[in-house]
């Protein structure tokens, strides 16, 4: 299982939301690129970057921060938030981004995701599924659809998607612990895909529990920034799963 630190960006700064609420936003004064360097120096292989401002505005906003992170040596970057066009994806690839995360478009225009998978390759495209009140949420979690997670994933898998990030918004940014039952059900329903978990992770025990149910990766944000999990301990458990 791959452990992936997260950087969420709003107005050029690192932030964390609580349950997807932009009004409950914690801002960290360290520049996103500096945080990224710390993760790279610690030995992590992949960094999860979300342009939260872009997700809200429905267009990528924080290009400068994204580019500065993508230029960090020794770490690959996946980026989501506000991606709407083929030109967006190509520009992200051109500045060094390894994978792009498609969220809102996956729910609203899944045929476009199918096209992008064919255009850029299946390993470049990651489907981001944010779940709130047992339905899929879009546009930076500001809109809730009537689409159920299982039907959402089934449709995208039929269209060629193989890489998914699932975020439990009810737990995201709360540090209340991970909803293991939710992720176990997703894992059992779709054993054939790459599935990363996000939301609520607050301890090494949460990470180990996700590894035990067979998740391919786990994304961790606020627990690092708030000192709930040290980078040293995170590296240790990362090495444990990689061996």
N, C-alpha and C positions, 0 to 999 in steps of 0.2 A: 504494500500500500504506500502510495506517495503522499508525503505531507507537504502542503503548499501554503506558505504564508500569504496573506492578503494585504493589498493596499487599495483603499477606496479614496478617490480624489474628488474634492469639491472646492472650486475656486483656487485651484493650484495647491491645496493643502491636503494632508492625510486626515480623514475623518472616519468615524464609525457611527452608523445609525442604530437606533433601538427599534426592533420590530418593523423596520422599513419606514419609520416615521422621520421625515426630513426635519421636523421641528424638534425631535429628540436627537440632535446631532452633537457628537463630541469631536472637537477639533484638536489635532496634535500639531504643534508648531514646527516639528522637524520636517524638512522638505521630503517629498516622496522619493526622490532619487537617493537621498541619504539613507532612508529606511531600506530601500532596495539594496544598497551597498552592504548594509549590515546583514541582511539575509543572505546575500551572495557570499560574503566573507565567512558566514557561519557554516556554509556548505550546502545550502538548499539548491535544488536543481531547477525548480519551476516557481514562478511568482505569479500570483493571481491579481490582476489590476482591473479595477472597475472605475470608469468615469461616471460617478453618481450624478454629477451635474449634467453630463451628456445624456444619461438615461432619462432625466427629468425633462430636458429640453428636446429630446428626440433627435439629437445630432451630437456628434463627438465635439466636445468643447476643449478639453484639456490636452490638446495635442502636444504642447511643449513638455508637460510632465511625463506623458506617455513615452515620448521619444527619448527623454533623458534616462528613463528607467530601462528602456529597451537596449540602450547602448552599454549597460553594465556588463562587464566581462564575467563569464562563468555561470550565468544563469539564463534560462529561457523564460519568456514572458507570454502569458495569455491575457487578452484584453477584452473587456465587454463594456457596454454602456453607450447607447446612442448610435450603434452601427446600423445603417439603413440601406447602403448601396454597395455595389461591386467596387466602386471607386474607393469607398471607405476601407474595404477589406484589402484592396491592393496597396493602398497607401500605408496601412498598418504593416503589411508584410514587407514593404519596401524600407520601412524604418527599423525593421528587425524583429517584429512581433512574430512569435512562433505559431500561436493559435488565436482565433477570434471566437468570442462567445456571443452567440445570437440568442437574445431573449425575446423581446416583444415581437419581433418579426416572425419568430418560430410559431407563435400562437396566432398571429393575425394573417400572415402570408406564408404558410409552410411550403408552398410550391416554390417560393423564392429561395428558401433554405435548400431545397432539393437541387435547384439550379446551381447554387453556390458550391454545394458538395461536388457536383460534376465539374464546375469551373476551376475550383481551387484544390480539390482533393479532400477526402473524408477526414484526414488527420489534421487539416487546418481548421475545420469547422466544429465547434463545440456548441451544443444546444444547452442554454441555461433555462432551467425550469424552476421558477419561484412559486412556492405554494403557500397560500394563505386561506384559512378556513376551508381546507380540503379542495380548493380550486386554484387554478393557475392565475398568477398576478403578473401584470405587465407595466411598462412605462415607469420604471423605477419604483415598482410596487404601488403606484398611485391608482392603478385601475385593476379591478378584479374581474376576471372573465367567468363564464359558466362552464369552463372546460375542466374536466376531471384529470388528475395527473396521469392515470393509466391510459386513458384514451388519447391524451396529448402525446405521450411517449410512443404508443403504438403507431400513431400516424407518422411521426417523425422517423421511426425505425423503418417503416415501410418505404419512406422516401430516401433511405440510405444513411441516415444518421447513426453513428456508432459511439459517439462521445457525449456524455451528459453530465451536467453539474446540477444537482438538486439542492435548493435552499429552502429550509423550513423557516419561513418568515416569522412565525409565532415565537420562535426561539432566537432568531438572529439578533445579535447584539445584546442579549439579555444576560448572558453568562449563567443561565439557569440549568445548563446541561443539555445534552443532545437527546433528541427523541428517537431512541433506538428502534422502537416498534415501527415507526414510520419508515425509516431507512431499511429495516429488515424486510418489510413488505415490498418496497421498491426493488430491493436486490433479488428477492425470490421471484418476483413477477418478471424481471428482465435479467436473467443470468448471463446473457450473451453479449451485453454491452459494457463499455467502460463507464462506470458510475462514480462520481465524486460527491461527497456529502459536505454540506455547509449549513451553519446555523446553530448557535447555542453551545458550541464546544467550549468547555471551561476548565478541563483537566486532562491529565495524561490518561486517566481511566476512561474518559469519553473516547479518546483516540484509539485506545486498545480495544474498546468495545466495538467500534466501527470496523477495525481490522478483523476482528473475530467473525463478523457477519459477512465478510468478503467484499467490502467496499474497495474500489481501486485507488481512491484518494480521499483526502480530507483537507478542507480549506479552513484556515484558522486566522482570525483577525483580532478581535477585541481582547481575547484572553492573553495575547502577546503584549498588546499596548498597555493593558491595565496591570501587567505583572502577575497574572494568574498562572501563566506557564512561562518559565524562563526559556530563552533560546538554547541554553545548555541542555536542559531536560528534553526540549523538543528535538534537538539534534540526536540525543541518545535514543529516543524512541524511533526516530526516523531511521537510524542505523539498524535498529533491531528489526524493523520491517523490511529493510532492503537486503538483509543478509539471508 
